[in-house]
């Protein structure tokens, strides 16, 4: 009996879980009453996977009833199912070169294109790429979608989104370079950009003024684009009007400057639901806004949240949380 109790306490302290035991984490802070329509009174978040180096890029695959997510330093994508838990899905995922290099080389953001193919933000290969196999038969066989802008290599594509016309929008901070900095000798652009790949494969630079562009998502209607900035000096979310091949009227959607000191994390990955509600990883966990930038509430977490993904019915949020992956069942 004593051994069993001791083991249970050890699992909780280490944040581990067994197949039969999920550890509940996080505290819900309800700032505006309208959040009650999004998150039920009995909602809870729990650890569903652990033992990761740095989890990122969660993507819910409805047809497979499966979550996939990147472990960037491990150059591996894992999958999670209710029945089997965490398993390797694809490796290598972001770097296929033969020359050994440092840095976080794996895939980061993961999305599906309009045909249901897996598209990856590849740090090590420094490109946006498509997996050249079906999602239920993964293999490290990649087709480059875009790797340069006017002859200059991208630094490390981070997060991405498609519009309904099949155009690809993505961010390119330096986090996948070996020094993760603007002074890295391998960095070829003077800026950290937000780009669009048109259906004819032309690459357009949309924004070069955000110091660390990160998470990216459209609001419903695709007339506005939300972009996170993970720079410590400008920890903001920005919103732009979409006008053809340009982003205009850029402004701060919400800023965490001076109000989140001492908390782990910064504005990073994010998702927008069909009603325009924003679920954004930020200092201390998940920040939840309405489409007008009003803060509705937070899911407070002790570890750094990097990105999130909604289930098809938008009732569950999956969160990459440093060494963990969480399942946040918001409502039935």
C-alpha positions in Angstrom: 0.0 0.0 0.0 2.8 2.4 0.9 4.7 1.7 -2.3 1.5 2.4 -4.3 0.9 5.7 -2.6 4.6 6.7 -3.0 4.5 5.9 -6.7 1.3 7.9 -7.3 2.8 10.9 -5.5 6.0 10.6 -7.6 4.0 10.5 -10.8 2.1 13.6 -9.9 5.3 15.4 -8.9 7.0 14.5 -12.1 4.0 15.4 -14.2 3.9 11.8 -15.6 0.9 9.7 -16.4 0.0 6.1 -17.0 -2.4 4.9 -19.6 -5.1 4.7 -16.9 -4.2 8.0 -15.2 -4.4 11.5 -16.6 -3.2 14.4 -14.5 -5.4 17.5 -14.4 -3.6 20.8 -14.8 -4.3 24.4 -15.2 -6.6 27.0 -13.6 -9.4 28.7 -15.6 -9.6 32.5 -15.0 -13.0 33.9 -16.1 -12.6 37.6 -16.8 -15.7 38.3 -18.8 -19.0 36.4 -18.4 -19.2 35.7 -22.1 -16.5 33.1 -21.7 -19.1 30.9 -20.0 -20.6 30.2 -23.5 -17.1 28.9 -24.6 -15.9 27.1 -21.5 -18.3 25.1 -19.3 -18.2 25.3 -15.5 -16.8 21.7 -15.3 -14.1 22.2 -18.1 -10.7 20.8 -17.3 -7.3 20.4 -18.9 -5.3 17.2 -18.5 -1.9 15.9 -19.6 -2.3 13.3 -22.4 1.4 13.0 -23.5 4.7 13.8 -21.8 8.5 13.1 -22.1 8.9 15.6 -25.0 11.8 18.0 -25.5 9.8 20.9 -26.9 6.3 20.2 -28.2 4.9 22.3 -31.0 2.5 22.5 -34.0 -0.5 20.4 -32.8 -2.9 19.4 -35.5 -6.2 17.4 -35.1 -6.8 14.9 -37.9 -10.5 14.3 -37.8 -10.5 11.4 -40.3 -8.1 9.5 -38.2 -9.4 10.7 -34.8 -5.7 11.5 -34.1 -3.7 14.4 -32.8 -0.2 14.9 -34.3 2.4 17.3 -33.0 6.1 18.2 -33.5 8.9 17.6 -31.1 11.2 20.2 -32.7 14.6 19.3 -31.1 13.9 15.6 -31.7 13.2 16.2 -35.5 10.1 14.0 -35.0 6.3 14.2 -35.2 4.3 12.2 -32.8 0.7 11.1 -32.8 -1.7 10.6 -30.0 -4.8 8.5 -29.9 -7.2 7.8 -27.0 -6.5 4.1 -27.5 -2.7 4.0 -27.7 -1.4 7.3 -26.3 1.8 8.8 -27.8 3.5 7.1 -30.7 6.0 8.2 -33.3 4.3 9.4 -36.5 7.1 10.7 -38.7 10.9 11.0 -38.4 12.8 12.9 -39.6 10.3 15.7 -39.8 12.1 19.0 -40.4 15.7 18.2 -41.4 16.7 15.6 -43.9 20.3 16.7 -44.6 23.3 14.5 -44.0 25.5 17.2 -42.5 25.2 17.3 -38.7 24.0 20.6 -37.4 22.9 22.1 -34.2 19.7 24.0 -33.3 16.1 23.0 -33.3 15.9 21.2 -36.7 12.6 19.5 -36.7 9.2 20.5 -38.0 7.2 23.2 -36.2 3.8 24.2 -37.4 1.6 21.5 -39.1 -1.4 22.2 -41.3 -3.4 20.5 -44.0 -3.7 21.9 -47.5 -7.1 22.1 -49.3 -6.5 18.6 -50.6 -5.9 17.1 -47.2 -2.1 16.7 -47.5 0.2 17.4 -44.6 2.1 20.7 -44.9 5.1 21.3 -42.6 7.1 24.3 -41.4 10.5 22.7 -41.6 13.2 24.4 -39.4 16.2 22.4 -40.5 15.4 22.3 -44.2 14.4 26.0 -44.0 11.3 25.6 -46.1 7.6 25.1 -46.3 7.1 21.5 -47.5 4.3 19.0 -48.3 4.5 15.4 -47.3 4.3 13.4 -50.5 2.3 10.6 -49.0 -1.2 10.3 -47.5 -1.6 11.3 -43.9 -2.5 7.8 -42.8 0.7 6.5 -44.5 3.4 9.0 -43.3 6.9 8.9 -44.7 9.8 11.4 -44.8 9.2 12.2 -48.5 8.8 15.9 -48.9 8.0 18.3 -51.8 9.2 21.9 -51.3 6.5 24.5 -51.6 8.7 27.4 -50.9 12.3 27.8 -49.7 13.5 31.2 -50.8 12.4 34.8 -51.4 14.2 36.6 -54.2 17.0 34.1 -54.0 17.4 34.4 -50.2 16.7 31.3 -48.1 14.1 31.5 -45.3 15.4 31.2 -41.8 13.0 28.7 -40.3 9.3 28.8 -41.2 7.4 28.6 -37.9 3.6 28.6 -38.3 1.2 28.7 -41.3 -2.3 28.9 -42.5 -4.1 28.5 -45.8 -6.9 30.7 -47.1 -9.9 29.3 -49.0 -8.2 30.1 -52.3 -5.4 27.7 -51.6 -2.8 30.5 -50.8 -0.3 29.7 -48.1 0.6 32.3 -45.4 3.5 31.7 -43.0 5.9 33.3 -40.6 9.6 33.1 -40.6 11.5 34.0 -37.4 15.1 32.8 -36.7 14.3 30.2 -34.1 15.5 27.2 -36.2 18.9 28.7 -36.9 21.7 27.4 -34.7 22.0 30.6 -32.7 18.3 31.5 -33.0 19.3 35.1 -33.6 19.3 37.7 -36.3 23.1 37.7 -36.3 23.4 34.0 -37.1 25.9 33.6 -40.0 23.5 31.4 -41.9 20.6 34.0 -41.9 20.1 35.4 -45.4 17.4 38.0 -44.9 17.8 41.2 -42.9 14.2 40.9 -41.6 11.9 38.3 -40.1 9.1 38.0 -42.5 5.5 37.1 -43.0 5.0 35.6 -46.5 2.3 34.4 -48.9 2.8 31.7 -51.4 0.3 32.2 -54.3 -1.2 29.4 -56.2 1.3 30.0 -59.0 4.1 29.4 -56.5 5.1 33.1 -56.4 6.3 34.2 -53.0 5.2 37.6 -51.7 6.7 39.3 -48.6 3.7 40.7 -46.7 5.3 42.1 -43.5 8.9 42.7 -42.5 8.4 44.9 -39.5 7.4 42.4 -36.8 10.6 41.4 -35.0 9.6 37.9 -34.2 6.5 36.8 -36.2 5.1 33.6 -34.9 1.5 32.3 -34.7 -0.8 33.2 -37.6 -4.5 32.7 -38.3 -7.4 34.2 -40.2 -10.6 35.6 -38.7 -13.8 34.2 -40.2 -14.3 35.7 -43.7 -10.5 35.9 -44.3 -10.6 39.7 -44.4 -8.3 40.0 -41.3 -5.2 38.2 -40.3 -3.9 37.8 -36.8 -0.2 37.5 -36.2 1.6 36.9 -32.9 5.0 38.5 -32.0 7.1 36.5 -29.6 9.7 39.3 -29.2 10.4 40.1 -25.5 10.4 43.8 -26.2 7.1 43.7 -28.3 5.1 40.8 -26.9 2.0 41.6 -28.9 -0.6 40.2 -31.2 -1.2 42.2 -34.4 -4.2 42.3 -36.7 -4.0 43.3 -40.4 -6.6 43.8 -43.1 -6.1 41.5 -46.1 -6.2 43.2 -49.4 -5.0 41.1 -52.3 -1.2 40.6 -52.0 -0.9 43.1 -49.2 -1.6 43.4 -45.5 -2.7 46.9 -44.5 -3.9 48.9 -41.5 -1.7 46.9 -39.1 -2.4 47.5 -35.4 -2.0 45.9 -32.0 -4.8 43.5 -31.3 -3.6 43.0 -27.7 -0.3 43.7 -25.9 1.1 41.9 -22.9 3.8 44.5 -22.4 4.4 45.1 -18.7 1.5 42.9 -17.5 3.0 39.4 -17.7 6.4 39.7 -16.1 7.6 36.5 -14.4 5.3 34.2 -16.4 6.6 31.6 -18.7 6.0 32.1 -22.4 5.2 34.8 -24.9 2.7 35.3 -27.7 3.2 32.2 -29.9 0.8 29.8 -31.7 -2.9 30.6 -31.9 -6.2 29.5 -33.4 -9.4 31.3 -34.2 -12.8 29.5 -34.0 -15.8 29.9 -36.3 -17.2 32.6 -34.1 -14.0 34.6 -34.2 -12.9 33.7 -30.7 -9.1 33.6 -30.3 -7.2 31.0 -28.4 -3.6 32.2 -28.1 -0.6 30.8 -26.3 1.0 33.6 -24.3 2.6 34.4 -21.0 1.3 32.0 -18.4 -0.9 29.9 -20.6 -3.8 30.3 -23.0 -5.3 33.8 -23.5 -8.9 33.8 -24.9 -10.2 36.9 -26.7 -13.3 37.7 -28.8 -12.7 38.9 -32.3 -12.5 42.6 -31.1 -9.6 42.0 -28.8 -11.5 41.8 -25.6 -9.9 39.5 -23.1 -12.5 37.0 -22.0 -10.3 34.7 -19.8 -7.2 32.5 -19.5 -6.2 29.0 -18.9 -3.3 29.4 -16.5 -0.5 26.9 -16.9 2.8 26.5 -15.1 4.8 25.4 -18.2 5.3 27.3 -21.4 2.5 26.9 -23.9 3.7 27.1 -27.5 0.7 26.4 -29.7 -2.8 24.9 -29.8 -5.3 23.2 -32.0 -9.1 22.9 -32.0 -11.0 19.7 -32.5 -13.4 19.6 -35.5 -16.4 20.4 -33.3 -14.4 23.1 -31.5 -15.3 21.7 -28.1 -11.7 20.6 -27.3 -8.5 22.5 -27.4 -5.2 20.6 -27.7 -2.2 22.5 -26.3 1.5 21.9 -26.7 3.0 22.8 -23.3 6.8 22.4 -23.3 7.4 18.7 -22.4 3.7 18.0 -22.3 0.7 17.9 -24.6 -2.7 18.8 -23.0 -6.3 18.1 -23.8 -8.6 20.9 -22.7 -12.2 19.7 -22.9 -14.0 23.0 -22.9 -17.6 21.7 -23.2 -19.7 18.7 -24.0 
